Amino acid sequence: MTAHAGISKDVYDVVIVGGGHNGLVAAAYLARAGRSVLVLERLDVTGGAAVSTRAFAGVDARLSRYSYLVSLLPSKIVDDLGLRFAVRKRSVSSYTPTVRDGRATGLFVGGGEERTRASFRALTGSDTEYEAWRAFYATTGDVARKVFPTLTEPLPTREALRARIGDDATWNMLFEQPLGVALEERFRDDLVRGVVLTDGLIGTFTDAHDASLAQNICFLYHIIGGGTGDWDVPIGGMGAFTDALAGAVREAGAEIVTGHEALSIAPGAPYTEVAYRTAAGEGSVAARKVLVNASPEALAALVGDEPPAERAEGAQLKVNMLLRRLPRLKDTSVDPREAFSGTFHISEGYAQLDTAYRQAASGVLPSAPPSEIYCHSLTDPTILSPELVARGYQTLTMFGLHVPARLFDEDNAGKRETLLKAALAELDSVLDEPVTECLAMDEDGRPCIEAKTPIDLENELRLPRGNIFHRSLAFPFLDESRSTGRWGVETAHENVLLCGAGAVRGGGVSGIPGHNAAMAVLEQ
C-alpha cells in the first residue's frame, strides 16, 4: 500500500469515501467513539451538495449553491456532535400568486391563524378550504411527531410503523393510496390542491395518482422534519453546516484529505482495501469498515457489482440569483418582503402541475414550468457582505419541478437556456416588472444568475442523472426488496456500508444516513 500526504497510516478502523455532510456526520460520531477514521474526498473542499459559494465574480454573496434549506436534520445530531450551527424559522410559510376574476391575488400562509384564514376566505369565498387545510395538516403533524424520532433508530417493520401511527385512515392516506385521492377528497380549490401536492414532487418526477406512490414517499419526507415539517434557513448558508461538521470531525481526531478520488473498493476480512488517485499519483489504504458517502450506483462501480436495476433520474432546475432589490408584485396586497420570505409558488396549481408532468413525460420541456422560490437573505442576511446588505441586495433561489434528466440528454446548454427563459417568464407573469431588471451585475458586467439542470448536477457533483436523493426515496420501514439490514445502510458486503442519501431514510440535508451508518459500525 502507498500512502500520500495527509494520510498518516496504512490501516484505519474506518475509511469513509466521500466528504459530503453524511460522510462527515459518520466520521464525527466514529472518531468521538475512539475509532481511527480517514475521510477521502474527491473535490478540493468537503460538503458535497451542502456548500456555500461565491457564485458571481467579484460579488461578496455566499450562496447555498445546491442544497439550501434544512428540515430533516435532527437536533440530536447537532447536540451529540457539539456543532456550532443554527437554523432560523421563516416568518412566512408560503405565498402563491394567481388571478381570480381578472384580479391579481394570491394565497398567503403565514402571519398567524387569522391572517391565513382571511387569505383563504378572500381566495375561495368561504372558510371551507381553510378548515380542510387545518384538519389535513393536523393529521400530518401527528404523523410527523410519531415518525420523525424513528429515523435515527433501527428500521421499524411496516407493521410496527403502522401501529406507531395508530390510525388506519391516516395510514391508508399516506402509505396505501395515491396522494391525489386524499387531495381531491379533502380540497376543492385547484390552487390549494397544487400547493399541498408540491411537497410530493420535489426532485421527484411523478404525478398525484402514480401507483408507485413515489409522490407519497416524497411528501412524507417533506412534512415530517423535526416532528413539525418546518423548513428552516441555515444561518450563514449551507456551508456553515458542513464547515462546522468538518471542524467537529478534525476536533474528534479523524483525518480528512481532499483531492483524493476513490477508484475501487476490494471488500475483504478482516480488512477492506480502498484504492484512490490524487494529483501526485495513486495509492491505497485499508480499513476494518468502509463507508461510502456516494450513490448506490457509485458504490456498485467501486466494488465491481452489477449496477442497481433501478436507474436514478433527477427532475429539477436549480436557479440562483442575486438582486439589487426585490421585484414588485402585481398583487399589491402583499409586501414582496413577506411574499419572498417563505416559499413563493409559481405555476403550481393542481392542473398546471399535471399539465407540466404530462408534457415532460411526452419528451418536451413544460411550456409553463412550475417552480418555487425563496429569499434566504430576508431571513439570514449574513450570507451577504455588510455593503450589499446596506444597498438592499437580496438573493433568490428558484427550484423548478417536472424537468427530468432525459430532456437534457441532447443539447443540455440549449435546453437549459430555453427552460430558464420559460421559468423566468412564469415568474414575470405575477410580477409588476421583469425580474431581470432587478438582477445585480458581477464585476464583468454579467447578470448574477446561474441555472443547473440535472445533467449539470451529475457533471459537477456526480449525482446520478442529477438525482438529489441518489435514487428513488423509500418509505422509512424495513423493505426486503431493497435488501437493507437493521439500519438501512447495510450492503451485500459485510464490511462495506452505504452512508449517503441513497440509504433508506436518506435524502435531504439530514445527516441521518451518516448517523445510522455510524451506529451500525458501533453495534458491530
Residue, then its C-alpha position, 0 to 999 in steps of 0.5 A: m500500500t502507498a500512502h500520500a500526504g495527509i494520510s498518516k497510516d496504512v490501516y484505519d478502523v474506518v475509511i469513509v469515501g466521500g466528504g459530503h455532510n453524511g460522510l462527515v456526520a459518520a466520521a464525527y460520531l466514529a472518531r468521538a467513539g475512539r475509532s481511527v477514521l480517514v475521510l477521502e474526498r474527491l473535490d478540493v473542499t468537503g460538503g458535497a451538495a451542502v456548500s456555500t459559494r461565491a457564485f458571481a465574480g467579484v460579488d461578496a454573496r455566499l450562496s447555498r449553491y445546491s442544497y439550501l434549506v434544512s428540515l430533516l436534520p435532527s437536533k440530536i445530531v447537532d447536540d451529540l456532535g457539539l456543532r456550532f450551527a443554527v437554523r432560523k424559522r421563516s416568518v412566512s410559510s408560503y405565498t402563491p400568486t394567481v388571478r381570480d376574476g381578472r384580479a391579481t391575488g394570491l394565497f398567503v400562509g403565514g402571519g398567524e391563524e387569522r391572517t391565513r384564514a382571511s387569505f383563504r376566505a378572500l381566495t375561495g369565498s368561504d372558510t371551507e378550504y381553510e378548515a380542510w387545510r387545518a384538519f389535513y395538516a393536523t393529521t400530518g403533524d401527528v404523523a410527523r411527531k410519531v415518525f420523525p424520532t424513528l429515523t435515527e433508530p433501527l428500521p421499524t417493520r411496516e407493521a410496527l410503523r403502522a401501529r406507531i401511527g395508530d390510525d388506519a385512515t391516516w395510514n391508508m392516506l399516506f402509505e396505501q393510496p395515491l396522494g391525489v385521492a386524499l387531495e381531491e377528497r379533502f380540497r376543492d380549490d385547484l390552487v390549494r390542491g397544487v400547493v399541498l401536492t408540491d411537497g410530493l414532487i420535489g426532485t421527484f418526477t411523478d404525478a398525484h395518482d402514480a401507483s408507485l406512490a413515489q409522490n407519497i414517499c416524497f411528501l412524507y419526507h417533506i412534512i415530517g422534519g423535526g416532528t413539525g415539517d418546518w423548513d428552516v434557513p441555515i444561518g450563514g448558508m449551507g456551508a456553515f453546516t458542513d464547515a462546522l461538521a468538518g471542524a467537529v470531525r478534525e476536533a474528534g481526531a479523524e483525518i480528512v484529505t481532499g483531492h483524493e478520488a476513490l477508484s475501487i473498493a476490494p471488500g475483504a476480512p478482516y480488512t477492506e482495501v480502498a484504492y484512490r488517485t490524487a494529483a501526485g499519483e495513486g495509492s491505497v489504504a485499508a480499513r476494518k469498515v468502509l463507508v461510502n458517502a456516494s450513490p448506490e450506483a457509485l458504490a456498485a462501480l467501486v466494488g465491481d457489482e452489477p449496477p442497481a436495476e433501478r436507474a436514478e433520474g433527477a427532475q429539477l432546475k436549480v436557479n440562483m440569483l442575486l438582486r439589487r432589490l426585490p421585484r414588485l408584485k402585481d398583487t399589491s396586497v402583499d409586501p414582496r418582503e413577506a411574499f419572498s420570505g417563505t416559499f413563493h409558488i409559481s405555476e403550481g396549481y393542481a392542473q398546471l402541475d399535471t399539465a407540466y408532468r404530462q408534457a415532460a413525460s411526452g419528451v418536451l420541456p413544460s411550456a409553463p414550468p412550475s417552480e418555487i422560490y425563496c429569499h434566504s437573505l430576508t431571513d439570514p442576511t449574513i450570507l451577504s457582505p455588510e455593503l450589499v446588505a446596506r444597498g438592499y441586495q437580496t438573493l433568490t433561489m428558484f427550484g423548478l419541478h417536472v424537468p427530468a434528466r432525459l430532456f437534457d440528454e441532447d443539447n443540455a446548454g440549449k435546453r437549459e437556456t430555453l427552460l430558464k427563459a420559460a421559468l423566468a417568464e412564469l415568474d414575470s407573469v405575477l410580477d409588476e416588472p421583469v425580474t431581470e431588471c432587478l438582477a445585480m451585475d458581477e464585476d464583468g458586467r454579467p447578470c448574477i444568475e446561474a441555472k443547473t439542470p440535472i445533467d449539470l448536477e451529475n457533471e459537477l457533483r456526480l449525482p446520478r442523472g442529477n438525482i438529489f436523493h441518489r435514487s428513488l426515496a423509500f418509505p422509512f420501514l424495513d423493505e426486503s426488496r431493497s435488501t437493507g439490514r437493521w439500519g438501512v445502510e447495510t450492503a451485500h458486503e459485510n464490511v462495506l456500508l452505504c452512508g449517503a442519501g441513497a440509504v433508506r431514510g436518506g435524502g435531504v440535508s439530514g445527516i441521518p444516513g451518516h448517523n445510522a451508518a455510524m451506529a451500525v459500525l458501533e453495534q458491530 
